[in-house]
Amino acid sequence: MVGMTMKRSATRAVRVGSVTIGAGHPVAVQSMCATRTQDVEATVEQAEAIRNAGGDVVRVAVDAPKDVEALAEIRRQTSANLVVDLQENYRLASQVAPHVDKIRYNPGHLYHHEKEKPVREKVRFLADVAREHDCAVRVGVNCGSVDPETKARHPEDDVAAMVESALEHCRMLDDLGFERYVVSLKDSHPRKVIEANTRFAAARPDVPLHLGVTEAGIPPEGIIKTRVAFEQLISRGIGDTLRVSLTLPNPRKHEEIAVGRQILEDIAAGRFRSVPVFNDDKLNIISCPSCSRVENERFVELAEAVKSMTAYAEAHALTIAVMGCRVNGPGETDDADLGLWCGPTHVNLKRRTETVGAYTYDEILPRLRTELDALIEAKTAAV
């Protein structure tokens, strides 16, 4: 496989079901089901499509007890290596672990649940569950959800906050004698992804890294952003598994695997198609990958419409974020000049951390244009 021909960092081996990550094994390629987990038939179909496309690991979201019931049936119907994404309720780990091969938790979200309980105690619970059920763990650090205490220690350097959070959780797991874990440090900007993973790899060269540009967006821009980060990291030997996070309709989610494999093949062959630094001098639209937490499937259409409508502003160095759910939407639009996080019936519009209002899917585009024009006018006047 292509992963064997590339320079690789000497990370330790972490087994996830039938695949081993790290220790010189081929770079594993992952994707995530965008179906409702409780729709067993659709989720199994998508998991199998991802596996048949060459996906080594398939991620499924679990937010509620009914999702757990569905997950048990999904496990019976697919041979894919499954990882569960625990965002909203880490306590569900004990119920889902018998049905999956890896548990992913977000340190920032873990901080906010049961705040009276020490984080170390929550990590111990997850490590014990994983050990009991033969599961690996991913410590998934995201730019928009670093806990406030860590973030406050690095007011001018959010990359440093991400790295500190990851290193802290590595130490906690190490202290518990649990070494079967991987780490991810994700941002929507390739430069920050490169910097965060490079810093972490220097501090912990033994820990396997899961690479990804979160909310990369719509192809081809989303592929370009991802390629920038992957080419710069994997060519340095950094990265043991990856996911290409694209805003795609459900029937096309398996295409993330093909894109990831193509990037790996190109790196192995020395075919580099990107520049080292992503262009900061023009309009940047970020959008999260479609997943099971999307509360209105019009989100994908909206992301496409935003891209089309804002083409006139391409020469302006502004960022617009389109987020598909309430979990990551509020926090991960904070750094955007204009942010849209999408609910079941309304889209919440923000100017960075300031809320402008909630608008229907039919109302949002004209309102967004008004805000965008005002930003451009203010920026031009300042210059």
For each residue, the residues with C-beta under 8 A, 3 or more apart:
1: 4 26
2: 5 6 26 27 261 264 265 267 268
3: 6 8 25 26 27 264 268
4: 1 24 26
5: 2 268
6: 2 3 27 234 235 237 264 267 268
7: 235 236 237
8: 3 11 24 237 240
9: 201 205 237 238 240
10: 23 24 205 206
11: 8 22 23 205 206 207 208 209 240
12: 22 23 179 206 207 208
13: 20 21 22 23 25 208
14: 20 21 22 136 180 181 182 208
15: 19 20 21 136 180
16: 19 20 21 28 56 57 81 83 101 102 136
17: 57 81 82 101 102
18: 81
19: 15 16 25 28 56 57 81
20: 13 14 15 16 23 25
21: 13 14 15 16 25 28 136 182 208 210 240 241
22: 11 12 13 14 25 182 208 240
23: 10 11 12 13 20 208
24: 4 8 10
25: 3 13 19 20 21 22 28 240
26: 1 2 3 4
27: 2 3 6 234 239 240 241 242 264
28: 16 19 21 25 56 57 240 241 242
29: 54 55 56 241 242 243 257 260 261 264
30: 55 56 57 58 59 83 210 241 242 243 260
31: 50 55 58 59 243 244 253 254 256 257
32: 58 59 60 61 85 243 253 289 291 292
33: 37 43 46 47 50 58 59 60 61 253 291 292
34: 46 248 250 253 289 290 291 292 294
35: 39 42 43 45 46 250 292
36: 39 42 43 292
37: 33 43 60 61 62 63 67 70 71 74 292
38: 66 67 69 70
39: 35 36 42 43 70
40: 43 44 70 73 74 77
41: 44 45
42: 35 36 39 45 46 250
43: 33 35 36 37 39 40 46 47 60 70 74 292
44: 40 41 47 48 74 77 78
45: 35 41 42 48 49
46: 33 34 35 42 43 49 50 250 253 254
47: 33 43 44 50 51 58 60 74 78 80 82
48: 44 45 51 52 78 80
49: 45 46 52 53 253 254
50: 31 33 46 47 53 55 58 80 253 254 256 257
51: 47 48 54 55 58 78 79 80
52: 48 49 254
53: 49 50 254 255 257 258
54: 29 51 257 258 261
55: 29 30 31 50 51 58 80 254 257
56: 16 19 28 29 30 81 241
57: 16 17 19 28 30 80 81 82 83 101 102 241
58: 30 31 32 33 47 50 51 55 78 80 81 82 83
59: 30 31 32 33 82 83 84 85 104 243
60: 32 33 37 43 47 71 74 82 83 84 85 100 292
61: 32 33 37 67 84 85 87 291 292 293
62: 37 67 68 71 84 85 86 92 96
63: 37 67 87 88 89 293
64: 67 68 89
65: 68 69 92 95
66: 38 69 70
67: 37 38 61 62 63 64 70 71
68: 62 64 65 71 72 92 95 96 99
69: 38 65 66 72 73
70: 37 38 39 40 43 66 67 73 74
71: 37 60 62 67 68 74 75 82 84 96 99 100
72: 68 69 75 76 98 99
73: 40 69 70 76 77
74: 37 40 43 44 47 60 70 71 77 78 82 99
75: 71 72 78 82 99 100
76: 72 73
77: 40 44 73 74
78: 44 47 48 51 58 74 75 82
79: 51
80: 47 48 50 51 55 57 58
81: 16 17 18 19 56 57 58 101 102
82: 17 47 57 58 59 60 71 74 75 78 99 100 101 102
83: 16 30 57 58 59 60 100 101 102 103 104 138
84: 59 60 61 62 71 93 96 97 99 100 102 103 104
85: 32 59 60 61 62 104
86: 62 89 90 92 93 96 103 104 105 106
87: 61 63 106 109 293 327
88: 63 109 113 327
89: 63 64 86 92 113
90: 86 93 105 109 110 113 122 125 126
91: 94 113 125
92: 62 65 68 86 89 95 96
93: 84 86 90 96 97 103 105 125 126 129 130
94: 91 97 125 129
95: 65 68 92 98
96: 62 68 71 84 86 92 93 99 100 103
97: 84 93 94 100 103 129 130 132 133 135
98: 72 95 133
99: 68 71 72 74 75 82 84 96
100: 60 71 75 82 83 84 96 97 103 135
101: 16 17 57 81 82 83 135 136
102: 16 17 57 81 82 83 84 135 136 137 138
103: 83 84 86 93 96 97 100 126 129 130 135 136 137 138
104: 59 83 84 85 86 137 138 140
105: 86 90 93 109 110 126 137 138 139 140
106: 86 87 109 110 140 141 142 145
107: 110 111 119 139 140 141 146 147 165 166 168 169
108: 111 112 141 142 145 146 147 165
109: 87 88 90 105 106 112 113 145
110: 90 105 106 107 113 119 122 123
111: 107 108 115 119 147 148 149
112: 108 109 115 147
113: 88 89 90 91 109 110 122
114: 117 122
115: 111 112
116:
117: 114 121 122
118: 121 122
119: 107 110 111 122 123 172
120: 123 124 172
121: 117 118 124 125
122: 90 110 113 114 117 118 119 125 126
123: 110 119 120 126 127 169 172 173 176
124: 120 121 127 128 172 176
125: 90 91 93 94 121 122 128 129
126: 90 93 103 105 122 123 129 130 137
127: 123 124 130 131 137 173 176 178
128: 124 125 131 132
129: 93 94 97 103 125 126 132 133 135
130: 93 97 103 126 127 133 135 136 137 178 180
131: 127 128 134 135 178
132: 97 128 129
133: 97 98 129 130
134: 131
135: 97 100 101 102 103 129 130 131 180
136: 14 15 16 21 101 102 103 130 180 181 182
137: 102 103 104 105 126 127 130 173 178 180 181 182
138: 83 102 103 104 105 181 182 183 184 210
139: 105 107 166 169 170 173 181 182 183 184
140: 104 105 106 107 183 184 186 210
141: 106 107 108 146 162 165 166 169 183 184 185 186
142: 106 108 145 146 162 186 187 214 328 332
143: 146 158 162 186 187 188 192 214 332 335
144: 328 331 332 333 334 335
145: 106 108 109 142 328 331 332
146: 107 108 141 142 143 150 151 158 161 162 165
147: 107 108 111 112 150 151 165
148: 111 151 152
149: 111 152 153
150: 146 147 153 154 161 164 165 168
151: 146 147 148 154 155 158 161
152: 148 149 155
153: 149 150 161 164
154: 150 151 157 158 160 161 164
155: 151 152
156:
157: 154 160 161
158: 143 146 151 154 161 162 187 192 335
159: 162 163 187 192 195 196 199
160: 154 157 163 164 199
161: 146 150 151 153 154 157 158 164 165
162: 141 142 143 146 158 159 165 166 185 187 196
163: 159 160 166 167 185 196 199 200 203
164: 150 153 154 160 161 167 168
165: 107 108 141 146 147 150 161 162 168 169
166: 107 139 141 162 163 169 170 183 185 200
167: 163 164 170 171 200 203 204
168: 107 150 164 165 171 172
169: 107 123 139 141 165 166 172 173 183
170: 139 166 167 173 174 181 183 204 207
171: 167 168 174 175
172: 119 120 123 124 168 169 175 176
173: 123 127 137 139 169 170 176 178 179 181
174: 170 171 177 178 179
175: 171 172
176: 123 124 127 172 173
177: 174
178: 127 130 131 137 173 174 181
179: 12 173 174
180: 14 15 130 135 136 137
181: 14 136 137 138 139 170 173 178 207
182: 14 21 22 136 137 138 139 207 208 209 210 240 241
183: 138 139 140 141 166 169 170 200 204 207 208 209 210
184: 138 139 140 141 209 210 211 212
185: 141 162 163 166 193 196 197 200 209
186: 140 141 142 143 193 212 213 214
187: 142 143 158 159 162 192 193 196 213 214
188: 143 213 214 215 216 225 286 321 332
189: 192 193 213 225 278 284
190: 193 194 213 225 226 228 229 232 278
191: 194 195 277 278
192: 143 158 159 187 189 195 196
193: 185 186 187 189 190 196 197 211 212 213 229 233
194: 190 191 197 198 228 229 232 233
195: 159 191 192 198 199
196: 159 162 163 185 187 192 193 199 200
197: 185 193 194 200 201 209 211 233 238 239
198: 194 195 201 202 233 236 238
199: 159 160 163 195 196 202 203
200: 163 166 167 183 185 196 197 203 204 207 209
201: 9 197 198 204 205 209 238
202: 198 199 205
203: 163 167 199 200
204: 167 170 183 200 201 207
205: 9 10 11 201 202
206: 10 11 12
207: 11 12 170 181 182 183 200 204
208: 11 12 13 14 21 22 23 182 183 240 241
209: 11 182 183 184 185 197 200 201 238 239 240 241
210: 21 30 138 140 182 183 184 239 240 241 242 243
211: 184 193 197 229 230 233 234 238 239 241 242 243
212: 184 186 193 226 242 243 244 245
213: 186 187 188 189 190 193 216 222 225 226 229 245
214: 142 143 186 187 188 245 288 332
215: 188 245 286 287 288 289 321 323 328 332
216: 188 213 221 222 223 225 226 244 245 246 247 286 289
217: 221 222 225 246 247 285 286 287 303 322
218: 221 222 246 247 285 287 303 304 307
219: 222 223 246 248 259
220: 223 224
221: 216 217 218 224 225 285 307
222: 213 216 217 218 219 225 226 244 245 246 247 287
223: 216 219 220 226 227 244 246 259
224: 220 221 227 228 274 278
225: 188 189 190 213 216 217 221 222 228 229 278
226: 190 212 213 216 222 223 229 230 244 245 246 259 263
227: 223 224 230 231 263 273 274
228: 190 194 224 225 231 232 274 275 276 277 278
229: 190 193 194 211 213 225 226 232 233
230: 211 226 227 233 234 239 242 263 264 267
231: 227 228 234 235 263 266 267 272 273 274
232: 190 194 228 229 235 236 274 276
233: 193 194 197 198 211 229 230 236 238 239
234: 6 27 211 230 231 237 238 239 242 264 267
235: 6 7 231 232 267 272
236: 7 198 232 233
237: 6 7 8 9 234
238: 9 197 198 201 209 211 233 234
239: 27 197 209 210 211 230 233 234 242
240: 8 9 11 21 22 25 27 28 182 208 209 210
241: 21 27 28 29 30 56 57 182 208 209 210 211
242: 27 28 29 30 210 211 212 230 234 239 260 264
243: 29 30 31 32 59 210 211 212 256 260
244: 31 212 216 222 223 226 256 257 259 260 263
245: 212 213 214 215 216 222 226 256 288 289
246: 216 217 218 219 222 223 226 255 256 259 289
247: 216 217 218 222 287 288 289 290 300 303 322 324
248: 34 219 252 253 255 256 289 290 300
249: 252 290 300
250: 34 35 42 46 253 290 297
251:
252: 248 249 255
253: 31 32 33 34 46 49 50 248 250 256 290
254: 31 46 49 50 52 53 55 257 258
255: 53 246 248 252 258 259
256: 31 50 243 244 245 246 248 253 259 260 289
257: 29 31 50 53 54 55 244 254 260 261
258: 53 54 254 255 261 262
259: 219 223 226 244 246 255 256 262 263
260: 29 30 242 243 244 256 257 263 264
261: 2 29 54 257 258 264 265
262: 258 259 265 266
263: 226 227 230 231 244 259 260 266 267
264: 2 3 6 27 29 230 234 242 260 261 267 268
265: 2 261 262 268 269
266: 231 262 263 269 271 272 273
267: 2 6 230 231 234 235 263 264 270 271 272
268: 2 3 5 6 264 265
269: 265 266
270: 267
271: 266 267
272: 231 235 266 267
273: 227 231 266
274: 224 227 228 231 232
275: 228 278 279
276: 228 232
277: 191 228 280
278: 189 190 191 224 225 228 275
279: 275 282
280: 277 284 317
281: 317
282: 279 314 315 316 317
283: 310 313 314 315 316 317 318 319 320
284: 189 280 317 318 319 320
285: 217 218 221 303 306 307 310 319 320 321 322
286: 188 215 216 217 319 320 321 322 336
287: 215 217 218 222 247 303 306 321 322 323 324
288: 214 215 245 247 291 322 323 324 325 328 329 332
289: 32 34 215 216 245 246 247 248 256
290: 34 247 248 249 250 253 294 297 299 300 324
291: 32 33 34 61 288 294 324 325
292: 32 33 34 35 36 37 43 60 61
293: 61 63 87 324 325 326 327 328
294: 34 290 291 297 299 300 324 325 342
295: 299 324 325 326 342 343 344
296: 299 342 343 344 345 361
297: 250 290 294 300 301
298: 301 302 342 361
299: 290 294 295 296 302 303 322 324 342
300: 247 248 249 290 294 297 303 304 324
301: 297 298 304 305
302: 298 299 305 306 322 340 342 347 361 364 365
303: 217 218 247 285 287 299 300 306 307 322 324
304: 218 300 301 307 308
305: 301 302 308 309 365
306: 285 287 302 303 309 310 320 322 340 365 368
307: 218 221 285 303 304 310 311
308: 304 305 311
309: 305 306 365 368 369
310: 283 285 306 307 313 314 320 368 369 372
311: 307 308 314
312:
313: 283 310 316 318 372 376
314: 282 283 310 311
315: 282 283
316: 282 283 313 375 376 379
317: 280 281 282 283 284
318: 283 284 313 337 338 372 375 376 379
319: 283 284 285 286 335 336 337 338
320: 283 284 285 286 306 310 336 337 338 339 340 368 372
321: 188 215 285 286 287 332 333 335 336 338 339 340
322: 217 247 285 286 287 288 299 302 303 306 340 342
323: 215 287 288 328 329 332 333 339 340 341 342
324: 247 287 288 290 291 293 294 295 299 300 303 329 341 342
325: 288 291 293 294 295 328 329 341 342
326: 293 295 329 330 341 343
327: 87 88 293
328: 142 144 145 215 288 293 323 325 331 332
329: 288 323 324 325 326 332 333 339 341 342 348
330: 326 333 334 341 348
331: 144 145 328 334
332: 142 143 144 145 188 214 215 288 321 323 328 329 335
333: 144 321 323 329 330 336 339 340 341 350
334: 144 330 331 339 350 352 353
335: 143 144 158 319 321 332 352
336: 286 319 320 321 333 339 350 352
337: 318 319 320 351 352 375
338: 318 319 320 321 349 350 351 368 371 372 375
339: 320 321 323 329 333 334 336 349 350 351 352
340: 302 306 320 321 322 323 333 347 348 349 350 364 368
341: 323 324 325 326 329 330 333 347 348 350
342: 294 295 296 298 299 302 322 323 324 325 329 347 348 361
343: 295 296 326 346 347 348 358
344: 295 296
345: 296 360 361
346: 343 358 359 360 361
347: 302 340 341 342 343 358 359 360 361 364
348: 329 330 340 341 342 343 355 357 358
349: 338 339 340 355 356 357 358 359 364 367 368 371
350: 333 334 336 338 339 340 341 353 354 355 356
351: 337 338 339 354 356 371 375
352: 334 335 336 337 339
353: 334 350
354: 350 351
355: 348 349 350
356: 349 350 351 367 371
357: 348 349 367
358: 343 346 347 348 349
359: 346 347 349 363 364 367
360: 345 346 347 363 364
361: 296 298 302 342 345 346 347 364
362:
363: 359 360 366 367
364: 302 340 347 349 359 360 361 367 368
365: 302 305 306 309 368 369
366: 363 369 370
367: 349 356 357 359 363 364 370 371
368: 306 309 310 320 338 340 349 364 365 371 372
369: 309 310 365 366 372 373
370: 366 367 373 374
371: 338 349 351 356 367 368 374 375
372: 310 313 318 320 338 368 369 375 376
373: 369 370 376 377
374: 370 371 377 378
375: 316 318 337 338 351 371 372 378 379
376: 313 316 318 372 373 379 380
377: 373 374 380 381
378: 374 375 381 382
379: 316 318 375 376 382 383
380: 376 377 383
381: 377 378
382: 378 379
383: 379 380
